[in-house]
């Protein structure tokens, strides 16, 4: 059995879900891309932090063993939707090691924009 790749705790310091474009065709979204190379499912908790209010979450998702899951922050709604036009940051905690990448896609204009970066991993494994 191979050792899973990644860490159990991650942080994404930047986030901002922009207001939507004039139609659904002009999509704007932010995604946490989560890779699980472990032999078992990863049970993931996402907590979202704001500059002017208490954190939201945890949002809970499962990433099956040996799979990837792209979680759109735009679609998170339980326990509450993430407000549009608001800066935020997030932490991602998993019960198995995973890899997390953050991506923003903006197609409000003809010159589509996409940015992506690896999240910040934490090597402190205390707690879940």
PyMOL commands that set and color helices and strands:
alter all, ss='L'
color gray80, all
select helices_A, chain A and resi 73-75
alter helices_A, ss='H'
color red, helices_A
select strands_A, chain A and resi 7-12+28-36+42-50+56-63+67-72+88-106+113-118+120-122
alter strands_A, ss='S'
color yellow, strands_A
deselect
rebuild
show_as cartoon
